[in-house]
Amino acid sequence: MNVMERFLREEDGIGVVEIILILVVLIGLVIIFKEQLTNLVDSIFEKITRESTSI
């Protein structure tokens, strides 16, 4: 039981709040730059398709 108490009181590592904050920031960035990301991915796939036909 002593090991479990130490584990619960330990403050090292990443907490749930930090993970949630990171996810919120990442989702916010995706929402803000959605159009730019979509255009970038589309242009990359178009270039891959164009280059693959010449092989």
Sequence and secondary structure as in RCSB ss.txt:
>XXXX:A:sequence
MNVMERFLREEDGIGVVEIILILVVLIGLVIIFKEQLTNLVDSIFEKITRESTSI
>XXXX:A:secstr
 HHHHHHHH   S  HHHHHHHHHHHHHHHHHTHHHHHHHHHHHHHHHHHHHHT 
